[in-house]
Amino acid sequence: MSLRNRELANLVAVGVLTGLGFASVYIARQHVVSTGSLSYAVFFLCLYVAAHVVTRLTVPNADPYLLPIAGLLSAVGVTEIYRINPDDAFRQGLWIVIAVALFAATLVALRRDYRRLESYKYIAGLTAIFLLVLPALPGIGTTVNGARLWVEVGGYQFQPGELAKIMLIVFLAGYLREKREVLAQGRLKDFGPLLVIWGGAMLVLVETNDLGSALLYFGIFLGMLYVATGRGLFVGLGGALFLAGSAAAYKLIPHVRERVTIWLHPWTDHKVYCPQVDRLTLRQDCQSYQLVKSLYSIGNGHFGGTGLGRGTFVTVPDHGKPHELIPYLKTDFIYSAIAQELGLIGAAALLLVYMLFVARGFRIALLAQDGFSKLAAAGLTFGFALQTFIIVGGILRIIPLTGITLPFVSYGGSSVVANFVLLAGLLLISNRAARPPS
Amino acid sequence: MNAQISRLALVGLALMVALILGTTYWQAWASAGLADRQDNAIQRVAQFTVKRGLIYAGDGRTLLATNVRKQVGGQTLYFRRYPNGRLAPEVVGYSTQSRSQAGLERSYNDCLTGSNSNLSTVFHTAIDRLKGVTVTGNDLYTTIDPRAQRLANRLLAGKCAAAVALEPSTGKVYVLASSPSYDPNLVEKNFAQITRSGGACKPASPLFDRATQGLYAPGSTFKVVTASAALDTGRFTPDSTFFDPGYCVEYGQKVFNAGNPDQTGPESFGTVSLTTALQHSINAVFCKIGQALGAGPIVDYMKRYGFYSVPPLETPIDERAASGRYKGHRLDRSTSDADPGRLAFGQERLLVTPFQMAMVAAAIANHGVVMRPHVVDKILSPNRGILTRRHPEKLGRAIKPETASELTTMMEAVVTGGTGTAAQIPGIQVAGKTGTAETGIPHQYNAWFIAFAPADHPRVAVAVVVENGGFGGRTAAPIAKAIMQAILRRG
């Protein structure tokens, strides 16, 4: 079977799975949802077949698994969002349409040779910095949940950090390909850029109050630096610098300190001061409320889960209206919802799908023939893996929790759009790597 | 570059593996612990599909907790209702979504939701789940006597007070009343209404169970414990004579009996027997006994009665308090700085619960043996099979049978011709002891009465405390009498 036919077959399988997912939600919640929900699956199948037609025309030799994986992940996301709130699922569906359109546009625009991006690397770098600074600007930046990651224009919110990530990777791929020999020699003056970017990451940390984003950008940078130079020492040094910076941030920024305290001791037996209500409460009722509630959600899933549509996310109304048991469920904590309804089996399967995406991404990096392509593919894939780890690891208390999105699954337009553009990038690189020599 | 890419790929894949391990930890390893957490609302809400077991009073008819069925969003859910809500909320507690759980609803949650590990329950629950049938919990039958409990609630109404009645030979709890109380139906619906409700005291704390958690100075009721030590050690007999000068010398200072509000009769009695001293609650005599015995033996007998440990009962352990000498908010186990003279008449930082004092009365009534108090009589499975039935269990012997019968005679004298005459029941011999404990505020006393009846063949033992109630013999004794009468009348 040709690569593209394989992709189509996979997409049809994803379409069937999506149909099953929506049918499960419909069966469990038919008193709230309409039969119209079943059309979501058909709609998604059509959307991805359309995306498939574009890949057939623009990148015929690209990896056949990445698009179906992205389709599966976004379908899981929309199904779960639909189960939490059907209206949000409709909006998310619209964002996926926009994302797929941008995906197609990226493929069409760069189908001949994406490597010309390399000459725009400094523009990409500056754009990344601009996007990162955006939330800090007064007037348009908004603080959500203690972290400044959002920009609000005319009632629409988006996280510029998601796109900045891709710009940063393009810049680093171009810059590192050019300077890798010089950097590998390890002369002191060549550490300049490393220090500049370390400083940048720290600035982002201070400005956004967000340890997770800083970890993400700096992690991508270190990963790519290692791929470019092969010097483990740089990674060690960089890691040490990041730790030092984080320690300083811990000392200086109360928000960061609170995050770490929540991570280490989410439950207290005695009452501690709660700034939100200005009195003493148990920490699980105050600062670590979200984390703890999300853990309860995960724990309630056990091995097999409660079943799609049968999880407990809101109180049962005896008197008054139901209220949510887990805050930020559809965005930051979508994984807790999935883990409760699908159980360990479903959650582990989802993570294996992520793992498959990561494996395919690195395979593309290995097969790519030029330095820029290798660096870009490795950077995009590692960034994808790291972002997944930072949010899910935060939810699972492996690292301190920071609110970033779960790629393809979380509710949020900027995240979906950015990840489809990332996917387009990987497909372009993969297409070139597998192209028969002309 | 490929070597580096492979290594970076390994890191990336290792991160995903870590996530799978993390998820496994929370969903397989830690999930039981998470489910048991008090603030786990998901767990409680998920249990609303379970038809919780019913809770009955001791007559097997009066419903204390039941369910209403509602169709919410296509699901059949069961909401808790308390038809006789105000009868015994201190025992039954409540089960809500927003305010967690309390009382038997909390401590017997597994049993009431059919998730206890009893083999037959596990089997039925599993079958029900497989069939898609509503899981039904097991029913609890308590030992609460609804008539006596209702009477106690009425007598305590408007006061800040508590009453406990036990069956001495079994440890059955007939009455466990605390005032001001609350309606458990309001906990979820209108919690503010509960917190707003006032009472005779400040803070009124209607959710606070004064019977098992309220710590009060026992005052003269504690003389029963001192007398236990005095008699049981063989150091004194009921006829031992003492000279009462009207005061007791403590640290070179005279502490006058006149300061003892519980004493009746003249300020100085002259030469009296131990029986007379208890009958009229003479501080000076008990002060001397305490000094003769030392604090050690008195504390020893306290422990035999169950002081210094949380009294056993089926309610959650943090809803009960231990009695004993307190330093700040902590039990003080050392006796080195205890003044035996003051200890002997129930001051000296002694804090006790009405429940513990009822246990003291019950032990004396039961020939010196302390029975394990219990409020759950039996548990029935949904198909009416008995899962567990409580059998009387001895906790230990506090005093010798002879000591118990001597004390009984002495306590009868209190009621026939001493401070506790208000507790007399026509035709039935009552044994009792009054207490009027200083609160630290001048002219404000907590009124106490502990008693059991009939003295020759006791069927009920009670303890009553009324905050700011004045003299124990006048305020608490009539309440204790009425409760005992209600229970004895059952036949």
Interface residues (C-beta under 8 A of the other chain):
Chain A: R29 Q30 H31 V32 G223 Y226 V227 A228 G230 W267 L282 Q284 D285 V292 K293 L295 Y296 S297 I298 G299 N300 G301 H302 F303 T306 T312 V314 T315 V316 P317 D318 H319 L325 A339 Q340 G343 L344 A347 A348 L351 L352 Y354 M355 V358 A359 F362 A365 L366 G371 K374 L375 A378 T381 F382 A385 L386 T388 F389 V392 G393 L396 R397 I398
Chain B: M1 N2 A3 Q4 I5 S6 R7 L8 A9 V11 G12 L13 L15 M16 V17 A18 L19 I20 G22 T23 T24 Y25 W26 Q27 A28 A30 S31 L34 A35 R37 D39 N40 A41 I42 Q43 V45 A46 F48 K70 V72 G73 G74 L77 F79 Q97 S98 E188 K189
